[in-house]
Amino acid sequence: MKTLLQYLSKPWVPVPLNFWHILALLIISWLAIPYVFNALQLAAGFVDLGILHVVLLGFCCWLLAVAAAYHLLRYLLLRMGLPAIHQLIAQFKLLKLWEQYLMYLACYALLLCSAIGALIAIC
């Protein structure tokens, strides 16, 4: 009760969305999809209603793989004596604007290809 009163007494502060929030939303949507489609009776337009479960499973696997890669990178940077991630980001901000843009574009392309690969592996 004390926590609830403290939460209601201070102004609303947005909570940053992190990995566990996204995973919880995916699990909730995984469980809710059959009930939503049964309530809306949308069976006429779909080939197979189970394909959405496969897509969600692929996205969950991709999200877990990205999180595992991030934590492995942090662990390896720590063990090898390399600078921390926030120092690498500070060095990244010293790059020119077009170099930063190319890095963002390359990272986006890599994430998109890995997501497609995870989806293909599950399907």
DSSP file (Angstrom, degrees, kcal/mol; ACC not computed):
  #  RESIDUE AA STRUCTURE BP1 BP2  ACC     N-H-->O    O-->H-N    N-H-->O    O-->H-N    TCO  KAPPA ALPHA  PHI   PSI    X-CA   Y-CA   Z-CA
    1    1 A M     >        0   0    0      0, 0.0     4,-2.3     0, 0.0     5,-0.2   0.000 360.0 360.0 360.0 -37.7    0.0    0.0    0.0
    2    2 A K  H  >  +     0   0    0      1,-0.2     4,-2.2     2,-0.2     5,-0.2   0.900 360.0  49.8 -62.8 -40.9    2.9    2.3    0.8
    3    3 A T  H  > S+     0   0    0      2,-0.2     4,-2.3     1,-0.2    -1,-0.2   0.902 109.6  51.5 -64.5 -41.1    4.4    1.8   -2.7
    4    4 A L  H  > S+     0   0    0      1,-0.2     4,-2.3     2,-0.2    -2,-0.2   0.906 110.0  49.0 -63.5 -41.7    1.0    2.6   -4.3
    5    5 A L  H  X S+     0   0    0     -4,-2.3     4,-1.7     1,-0.2    -1,-0.2   0.887 111.1  49.7 -65.6 -38.6    0.6    5.8   -2.3
    6    6 A Q  H  X S+     0   0    0     -4,-2.2     4,-1.3     2,-0.2    -1,-0.2   0.891 111.4  49.8 -66.2 -37.7    4.2    6.9   -3.2
    7    7 A Y  H  < S+     0   0    0     -4,-2.3    -2,-0.2     1,-0.2    -1,-0.2   0.898 114.0  44.2 -67.1 -40.2    3.4    6.1   -6.9
    8    8 A L  H  < S+     0   0    0     -4,-2.3    -1,-0.2     1,-0.2    -2,-0.2   0.757 108.9  57.9 -77.1 -23.5    0.2    8.1   -6.8
    9    9 A S  H  < S+     0   0    0     -4,-1.7    -1,-0.2    -5,-0.2    -2,-0.2   0.819  98.5  64.4 -79.1 -29.6    1.6   11.1   -4.9
   10   10 A K  S  < S-     0   0    0     -4,-1.3     3,-0.1    -5,-0.1     0, 0.0  -0.596  98.0 -92.2 -92.5 157.1    4.4   11.9   -7.4
   11   11 A P        -     0   0    0      0, 0.0     2,-0.2     0, 0.0    -1,-0.1  -0.223  53.7 -85.0 -65.1 157.5    3.8   13.1  -10.9
   12   12 A W        -     0   0    0     -4,-0.1    -4,-0.0     1,-0.0    -5,-0.0  -0.446  46.8-170.2 -67.8 126.8    3.6   10.6  -13.7
   13   13 A V        -     0   0    0     -2,-0.2     2,-0.1    -3,-0.1    -3,-0.0  -0.978  23.9-119.4-119.8 127.5    7.0    9.7  -15.1
   14   14 A P        -     0   0    0      0, 0.0     0, 0.0     0, 0.0     0, 0.0  -0.409  23.6-136.3 -67.2 141.0    7.4    7.6  -18.2
   15   15 A V        -     0   0    0     -2,-0.1     2,-0.1     1,-0.0     3,-0.0  -0.831  23.0-114.6 -96.8 130.9    9.2    4.3  -17.8
   16   16 A P        -     0   0    0      0, 0.0     2,-0.5     0, 0.0    -1,-0.0  -0.409  30.0-117.1 -67.1 141.3   11.8    3.5  -20.5
   17   17 A L        +     0   0    0     -2,-0.1     2,-0.2     4,-0.1     0, 0.0  -0.659  43.2 174.5 -80.3 123.8   10.9    0.4  -22.5
   18   18 A N     >  -     0   0    0     -2,-0.5     4,-1.9    -3,-0.0     3,-0.3  -0.596  46.4 -81.5-122.8-173.6   13.4   -2.3  -22.0
   19   19 A F  H  > S+     0   0    0      1,-0.2     4,-2.4     2,-0.2     5,-0.2   0.870 123.4  51.2 -58.3 -43.5   13.9   -5.9  -23.1
   20   20 A W  H  > S+     0   0    0      1,-0.2     4,-2.2     2,-0.2    -1,-0.2   0.845 107.7  52.9 -70.2 -32.6   11.8   -7.5  -20.4
   21   21 A H  H  > S+     0   0    0     -3,-0.3     4,-2.3     2,-0.2    -1,-0.2   0.932 111.3  46.4 -64.5 -44.6    8.8   -5.2  -21.1
   22   22 A I  H  X S+     0   0    0     -4,-1.9     4,-2.2     1,-0.2    -2,-0.2   0.916 112.7  49.7 -64.6 -42.9    8.9   -6.1  -24.8
   23   23 A L  H  X S+     0   0    0     -4,-2.4     4,-2.2     1,-0.2    -1,-0.2   0.892 110.4  50.5 -64.2 -39.2    9.2   -9.8  -24.0
   24   24 A A  H  X S+     0   0    0     -4,-2.2     4,-2.4     2,-0.2    -1,-0.2   0.906 110.1  50.0 -65.1 -40.8    6.3   -9.6  -21.6
   25   25 A L  H  X S+     0   0    0     -4,-2.3     4,-2.5     1,-0.2    -2,-0.2   0.886 110.3  50.9 -63.8 -37.9    4.2   -7.9  -24.2
   26   26 A L  H  X S+     0   0    0     -4,-2.2     4,-2.2     2,-0.2    -2,-0.2   0.905 110.8  47.7 -66.2 -40.7    5.1  -10.6  -26.7
   27   27 A I  H  X S+     0   0    0     -4,-2.2     4,-1.9     2,-0.2    -2,-0.2   0.905 112.4  49.4 -67.5 -40.5    4.1  -13.4  -24.3
   28   28 A I  H  X S+     0   0    0     -4,-2.4     4,-1.8     1,-0.2    -2,-0.2   0.920 112.8  46.9 -64.0 -42.8    0.8  -11.7  -23.5
   29   29 A S  H  X S+     0   0    0     -4,-2.5     4,-1.8     1,-0.2    -2,-0.2   0.862 108.0  57.4 -67.6 -32.9    0.0  -11.2  -27.2
   30   30 A W  H  < S+     0   0    0     -4,-2.2    -1,-0.2     1,-0.2    -2,-0.2   0.908 112.8  40.4 -59.7 -42.2    1.0  -14.9  -27.8
   31   31 A L  H  < S+     0   0    0     -4,-1.9     4,-0.4     1,-0.2    -1,-0.2   0.779 117.4  48.5 -78.1 -26.5   -1.6  -15.9  -25.3
   32   32 A A  H  X S+     0   0    0     -4,-1.8     4,-2.3    -5,-0.2     5,-0.2   0.684  87.3  83.6 -89.9 -18.7   -4.3  -13.4  -26.4
   33   33 A I  H  X S+     0   0    0     -4,-1.8     4,-2.4     1,-0.2     5,-0.3   0.903  90.2  48.6 -57.5 -47.6   -4.2  -14.0  -30.2
   34   34 A P  H  > S+     0   0    0      0, 0.0     4,-2.1     0, 0.0    -1,-0.2   0.910 113.3  47.7 -61.1 -39.4   -6.5  -17.0  -30.3
   35   35 A Y  H  > S+     0   0    0     -4,-0.4     4,-2.0     2,-0.2    -2,-0.2   0.884 111.3  50.6 -68.9 -37.2   -9.1  -15.3  -28.2
   36   36 A V  H  X S+     0   0    0     -4,-2.3     4,-2.1     2,-0.2    -1,-0.2   0.933 112.9  45.2 -65.5 -45.5   -9.0  -12.0  -30.2
   37   37 A F  H  X>S+     0   0    0     -4,-2.4     4,-1.4     1,-0.2     5,-1.1   0.849 112.7  50.9 -69.9 -32.5   -9.5  -13.8  -33.5
   38   38 A N  H  <5S+     0   0    0     -4,-2.1    -1,-0.2    -5,-0.3    -2,-0.2   0.877 111.7  48.1 -69.5 -35.3  -12.3  -16.0  -32.1
   39   39 A A  H  <5S+     0   0    0     -4,-2.0    -2,-0.2     1,-0.2    -1,-0.2   0.873 118.2  39.7 -71.2 -36.5  -14.0  -12.9  -30.8
   40   40 A L  H  <5S-     0   0    0     -4,-2.1    -1,-0.2    -5,-0.2    -2,-0.2   0.638  98.0-139.8 -87.4 -14.4  -13.7  -11.0  -34.1
   41   41 A Q  T  <5 +     0   0    0     -4,-1.4     3,-0.3    -5,-0.2    -3,-0.2   0.955  43.7 155.3  52.5  59.0  -14.4  -14.1  -36.2
   42   42 A L    > < +     0   0    0     -5,-1.1     3,-0.8     1,-0.2     4,-0.4   0.017  27.5 116.6-100.6  26.1  -11.8  -13.3  -38.8
   43   43 A A  T 3   +     0   0    0      1,-0.2     3,-0.5    -6,-0.2    -1,-0.2   0.689  62.1  69.8 -71.1 -17.5  -11.2  -16.8  -40.0
   44   44 A A  T 3  S+     0   0    0     -3,-0.3    -1,-0.2     1,-0.2    -2,-0.1   0.821 100.1  44.3 -72.3 -30.1  -12.4  -16.0  -43.6
   45   45 A G  S <  S+     0   0    0     -3,-0.8     2,-0.3     2,-0.0    -1,-0.2   0.516  99.5  79.3 -95.0  -4.7   -9.5  -13.9  -44.6
   46   46 A F        -     0   0    0     -3,-0.5     3,-0.2    -4,-0.4     0, 0.0  -0.813  58.7-154.1-110.4 144.7   -6.6  -15.9  -43.3
   47   47 A V  S    S-     0   0    0     -2,-0.3     2,-0.3     1,-0.3    -1,-0.2   0.926  90.3  -2.0 -73.2 -48.6   -4.9  -19.0  -44.7
   48   48 A D    >   -     0   0    0      1,-0.1     3,-1.1     0, 0.0    -1,-0.3  -0.959  55.7-155.5-147.7 124.5   -3.7  -20.2  -41.3
   49   49 A L  T >  S+     0   0    0     -2,-0.3     3,-0.9     1,-0.2     4,-0.5   0.709  92.1  69.6 -72.9 -18.7   -4.2  -18.5  -38.0
   50   50 A G  T 3> S+     0   0    0      1,-0.2     4,-1.6     2,-0.2     3,-0.3   0.635  77.7  79.9 -73.9 -12.9   -1.2  -20.3  -36.5
   51   51 A I  H <> S+     0   0    0     -3,-1.1     4,-2.3     1,-0.2    -1,-0.2   0.832  86.9  58.1 -65.5 -30.2    1.2  -18.3  -38.7
   52   52 A L  H <> S+     0   0    0     -3,-0.9     4,-2.4    -4,-0.3    -1,-0.2   0.865 103.9  51.9 -66.9 -33.9    0.9  -15.3  -36.3
   53   53 A H  H  > S+     0   0    0     -4,-0.5     4,-2.3    -3,-0.3    -1,-0.2   0.886 109.2  50.3 -66.0 -37.6    2.2  -17.6  -33.5
   54   54 A V  H  X S+     0   0    0     -4,-1.6     4,-2.4     2,-0.2    -2,-0.2   0.906 110.2  49.4 -67.3 -40.7    5.1  -18.6  -35.7
   55   55 A V  H  X S+     0   0    0     -4,-2.3     4,-2.3     2,-0.2    -2,-0.2   0.918 112.2  48.0 -64.4 -42.9    5.9  -14.9  -36.4
   56   56 A L  H  X S+     0   0    0     -4,-2.4     4,-2.5     2,-0.2    -2,-0.2   0.881 110.7  51.6 -64.7 -37.3    5.7  -14.1  -32.7
   57   57 A L  H  X S+     0   0    0     -4,-2.3     4,-2.4     2,-0.2    -2,-0.2   0.911 110.0  49.6 -64.9 -41.4    8.0  -17.0  -31.9
   58   58 A G  H  X S+     0   0    0     -4,-2.4     4,-2.2     2,-0.2    -2,-0.2   0.902 111.6  48.4 -62.4 -41.0   10.5  -15.8  -34.5
   59   59 A F  H  X S+     0   0    0     -4,-2.3     4,-2.5     2,-0.2    -2,-0.2   0.889 110.8  50.9 -67.7 -38.6   10.4  -12.3  -33.0
   60   60 A C  H  X S+     0   0    0     -4,-2.5     4,-2.4     2,-0.2    -2,-0.2   0.921 111.4  47.8 -63.1 -43.7   10.9  -13.7  -29.5
   61   61 A C  H  X S+     0   0    0     -4,-2.4     4,-2.2     2,-0.2    -2,-0.2   0.902 112.6  49.2 -64.4 -40.0   13.9  -15.8  -30.6
   62   62 A W  H  X S+     0   0    0     -4,-2.2     4,-2.5     2,-0.2    -2,-0.2   0.916 110.6  50.3 -65.1 -42.5   15.4  -12.8  -32.4
   63   63 A L  H  X S+     0   0    0     -4,-2.5     4,-2.2     1,-0.2    -2,-0.2   0.906 111.6  47.7 -63.6 -41.5   14.9  -10.6  -29.4
   64   64 A L  H  X S+     0   0    0     -4,-2.4     4,-2.4     2,-0.2    -1,-0.2   0.881 111.4  51.2 -66.1 -37.7   16.6  -13.1  -27.1
   65   65 A A  H  X S+     0   0    0     -4,-2.2     4,-2.3     2,-0.2    -2,-0.2   0.902 110.9  47.8 -67.0 -40.3   19.5  -13.5  -29.6
   66   66 A V  H  X S+     0   0    0     -4,-2.5     4,-2.2     2,-0.2    -2,-0.2   0.910 113.1  48.2 -66.5 -41.7   20.0   -9.8  -29.7
   67   67 A A  H  X S+     0   0    0     -4,-2.2     4,-2.3     2,-0.2    -2,-0.2   0.902 112.0  49.5 -65.3 -40.1   19.9   -9.5  -25.9
   68   68 A A  H  X S+     0   0    0     -4,-2.4     4,-2.3     1,-0.2    -2,-0.2   0.902 110.6  50.2 -65.8 -40.1   22.3  -12.4  -25.5
   69   69 A A  H  X S+     0   0    0     -4,-2.3     4,-2.3     2,-0.2    -2,-0.2   0.897 110.4  50.4 -64.4 -39.7   24.7  -10.8  -28.1
   70   70 A Y  H  X S+     0   0    0     -4,-2.2     4,-2.4     2,-0.2    -2,-0.2   0.933 112.5  45.2 -63.8 -46.2   24.6   -7.5  -26.2
   71   71 A H  H  X S+     0   0    0     -4,-2.3     4,-2.2     1,-0.2    -1,-0.2   0.861 112.1  52.4 -68.2 -34.1   25.4   -9.1  -22.9
   72   72 A L  H  X S+     0   0    0     -4,-2.3     4,-2.6     2,-0.2    -1,-0.2   0.895 108.9  50.7 -66.3 -39.4   28.1  -11.2  -24.4
   73   73 A L  H  X S+     0   0    0     -4,-2.3     4,-2.6     2,-0.2     5,-0.2   0.927 110.8  48.4 -62.3 -45.2   29.7   -8.1  -25.9
   74   74 A R  H  X S+     0   0    0     -4,-2.4     4,-1.9     1,-0.2    -2,-0.2   0.910 112.9  48.5 -61.6 -41.3   29.6   -6.3  -22.5
   75   75 A Y  H  X S+     0   0    0     -4,-2.2     4,-2.6     2,-0.2    -2,-0.2   0.923 112.7  47.0 -64.9 -44.6   31.2   -9.3  -20.8
   76   76 A L  H  X S+     0   0    0     -4,-2.6     4,-2.2     1,-0.2     6,-0.3   0.885 110.6  52.1 -67.8 -37.7   33.9   -9.6  -23.4
   77   77 A L  H  X>S+     0   0    0     -4,-2.6     5,-1.4    -5,-0.2     4,-0.5   0.901 113.0  46.0 -62.7 -38.9   34.7   -5.9  -23.3
   78   78 A L  H ><5S+     0   0    0     -4,-1.9     3,-0.6    -5,-0.2    -2,-0.2   0.920 114.7  46.0 -68.8 -44.2   35.0   -6.2  -19.5
   79   79 A R  H 3<5S+     0   0    0     -4,-2.6    -2,-0.2     1,-0.2    -1,-0.2   0.823 112.5  49.7 -70.9 -31.9   37.2   -9.3  -19.6
   80   80 A M  H 3<5S-     0   0    0     -4,-2.2    -1,-0.2    -5,-0.2    -2,-0.2   0.520 110.9-117.2 -87.2  -5.0   39.5   -8.1  -22.3
   81   81 A G  T <<5 +     0   0    0     -3,-0.6    -3,-0.2    -4,-0.5    -4,-0.1   0.651  64.1 145.7  80.6  14.4   40.2   -4.8  -20.6
   82   82 A L      < -     0   0    0     -5,-1.4    -1,-0.2    -6,-0.3    -2,-0.0  -0.361  58.5 -79.9 -78.2 164.9   38.7   -2.7  -23.4
   83   83 A P        -     0   0    0      0, 0.0    -1,-0.2     0, 0.0     5,-0.0  -0.214  53.2 -97.5 -65.0 158.5   36.8    0.5  -22.6
   84   84 A A     >  -     0   0    0      1,-0.1     4,-1.6    -3,-0.1     3,-0.4  -0.169  35.9-102.6 -70.2 168.6   33.2    0.4  -21.4
   85   85 A I  H  > S+     0   0    0      1,-0.2     4,-2.3     2,-0.2     5,-0.2   0.870 119.8  57.4 -64.5 -37.9   30.3    0.8  -23.8
   86   86 A H  H  > S+     0   0    0      1,-0.2     4,-1.7     2,-0.2    -1,-0.2   0.834 106.5  50.6 -65.4 -29.7   29.6    4.4  -22.7
   87   87 A Q  H  > S+     0   0    0     -3,-0.4     4,-1.8     2,-0.2    -1,-0.2   0.867 108.9  51.1 -72.4 -35.9   33.2    5.3  -23.6
   88   88 A L  H  X S+     0   0    0     -4,-1.6     4,-1.8     2,-0.2    -2,-0.2   0.881 109.6  50.5 -65.5 -37.3   32.8    3.7  -27.1
   89   89 A I  H  X S+     0   0    0     -4,-2.3     4,-1.8     2,-0.2    -2,-0.2   0.882 106.8  54.3 -67.7 -37.7   29.6    5.8  -27.6
   90   90 A A  H  < S+     0   0    0     -4,-1.7     4,-0.4     1,-0.2    -1,-0.2   0.889 109.5  47.7 -63.1 -37.6   31.4    8.9  -26.6
   91   91 A Q  H >< S+     0   0    0     -4,-1.8     3,-0.9     1,-0.2     4,-0.3   0.844 107.3  57.4 -69.2 -32.8   34.0    8.2  -29.3
   92   92 A F  H >< S+     0   0    0     -4,-1.8     3,-1.4     1,-0.2    -2,-0.2   0.865  99.8  58.1 -64.5 -36.0   31.2    7.5  -31.7
   93   93 A K  T 3< S+     0   0    0     -4,-1.8    -1,-0.2     1,-0.3    -2,-0.2   0.649  95.3  65.4 -71.7 -13.4   29.8   11.0  -31.2
   94   94 A L  T <  S+     0   0    0     -3,-0.9    -1,-0.3    -4,-0.4    -2,-0.2   0.603  83.3  99.4 -81.5 -11.7   33.1   12.5  -32.3
   95   95 A L  S <  S-     0   0    0     -3,-1.4    -3,-0.0    -4,-0.3     2,-0.0  -0.264  86.5 -94.1 -69.3 161.4   32.6   11.1  -35.8
   96   96 A K     >  -     0   0    0      1,-0.1     4,-2.2     4,-0.0     5,-0.2  -0.292  38.6-105.9 -70.3 163.9   31.3   13.3  -38.6
   97   97 A L  H  > S+     0   0    0      1,-0.2     4,-2.4     2,-0.2     5,-0.1   0.892 119.1  49.3 -62.6 -42.4   27.6   13.3  -39.2
   98   98 A W  H  > S+     0   0    0      1,-0.2     4,-2.1     2,-0.2    -1,-0.2   0.840 110.2  52.1 -69.2 -30.9   27.8   11.3  -42.4
   99   99 A E  H  > S+     0   0    0      2,-0.2     4,-2.0     1,-0.2    -1,-0.2   0.899 110.2  48.4 -69.8 -40.0   30.0    8.7  -40.7
  100  100 A Q  H  X S+     0   0    0     -4,-2.2     4,-2.6     2,-0.2    -2,-0.2   0.918 110.5  52.2 -62.7 -42.3   27.5    8.4  -37.9
  101  101 A Y  H  X S+     0   0    0     -4,-2.4     4,-2.5     1,-0.2    -2,-0.2   0.912 108.8  49.6 -61.0 -43.2   24.7    8.0  -40.5
  102  102 A L  H  X S+     0   0    0     -4,-2.1     4,-2.4     2,-0.2    -1,-0.2   0.875 110.9  50.1 -64.9 -36.4   26.5    5.2  -42.2
  103  103 A M  H  X S+     0   0    0     -4,-2.0     4,-2.5     2,-0.2    -2,-0.2   0.919 111.4  48.1 -67.0 -42.7   27.0    3.4  -38.9
  104  104 A Y  H  X S+     0   0    0     -4,-2.6     4,-2.5     2,-0.2    -2,-0.2   0.914 112.8  49.0 -61.5 -42.5   23.3    3.7  -38.0
  105  105 A L  H  X S+     0   0    0     -4,-2.5     4,-2.5     2,-0.2    -2,-0.2   0.901 111.7  48.6 -64.6 -41.6   22.4    2.5  -41.5
  106  106 A A  H  X S+     0   0    0     -4,-2.4     4,-2.3     2,-0.2    -2,-0.2   0.905 112.5  48.1 -66.0 -41.3   24.7   -0.5  -41.2
  107  107 A C  H  X S+     0   0    0     -4,-2.5     4,-2.4     2,-0.2    -2,-0.2   0.901 112.0  49.8 -65.5 -40.2   23.4   -1.4  -37.8
  108  108 A Y  H  X S+     0   0    0     -4,-2.5     4,-2.6     2,-0.2    -2,-0.2   0.926 111.4  48.5 -63.6 -44.0   19.8   -1.1  -39.0
  109  109 A A  H  X S+     0   0    0     -4,-2.5     4,-2.5     1,-0.2    -2,-0.2   0.897 111.8  50.0 -63.4 -39.7   20.6   -3.3  -42.0
  110  110 A L  H  X S+     0   0    0     -4,-2.3     4,-2.1     2,-0.2    -1,-0.2   0.910 112.3  46.6 -66.1 -42.2   22.3   -5.9  -39.8
  111  111 A L  H  X S+     0   0    0     -4,-2.4     4,-2.2     2,-0.2    -2,-0.2   0.897 112.8  50.0 -66.2 -40.0   19.4   -6.0  -37.3
  112  112 A L  H  X S+     0   0    0     -4,-2.6     4,-2.3     2,-0.2    -2,-0.2   0.919 111.7  47.6 -64.9 -43.4   16.9   -6.3  -40.1
  113  113 A C  H  X S+     0   0    0     -4,-2.5     4,-2.3     1,-0.2    -1,-0.2   0.882 111.9  50.1 -65.6 -37.3   18.8   -9.1  -41.7
  114  114 A S  H  X S+     0   0    0     -4,-2.1     4,-2.2     2,-0.2    -1,-0.2   0.879 110.2  50.6 -69.3 -35.5   19.1  -11.0  -38.4
  115  115 A A  H  X S+     0   0    0     -4,-2.2     4,-2.2     2,-0.2    -2,-0.2   0.915 111.7  47.2 -66.6 -41.7   15.4  -10.6  -37.8
  116  116 A I  H  X S+     0   0    0     -4,-2.3     4,-2.6     1,-0.2    -2,-0.2   0.899 111.4  52.1 -64.7 -39.7   14.5  -12.0  -41.2
  117  117 A G  H  X S+     0   0    0     -4,-2.3     4,-2.3     2,-0.2    -2,-0.2   0.895 109.3  49.0 -63.6 -40.0   17.0  -14.8  -40.6
  118  118 A A  H  X S+     0   0    0     -4,-2.2     4,-1.8     2,-0.2    -1,-0.2   0.900 112.1  48.7 -65.3 -40.3   15.3  -15.7  -37.3
  119  119 A L  H  X S+     0   0    0     -4,-2.2     4,-2.6     2,-0.2    -2,-0.2   0.908 112.1  48.3 -66.7 -41.2   11.9  -15.6  -38.9
  120  120 A I  H  < S+     0   0    0     -4,-2.6    -2,-0.2     1,-0.2    -1,-0.2   0.895 109.7  53.3 -65.6 -39.0   13.1  -17.8  -41.8
  121  121 A A  H  < S+     0   0    0     -4,-2.3    -1,-0.2     1,-0.2    -2,-0.2   0.866 113.4  42.7 -65.3 -35.0   14.7  -20.3  -39.3
  122  122 A I  H  <        0   0    0     -4,-1.8    -2,-0.2     1,-0.2    -1,-0.2   0.903 360.0 360.0 -77.4 -41.9   11.5  -20.6  -37.3
  123  123 A C     <        0   0    0     -4,-2.6    -1,-0.2    -5,-0.2    -2,-0.2   0.503 360.0 360.0 -73.6 360.0    9.2  -20.9  -40.3
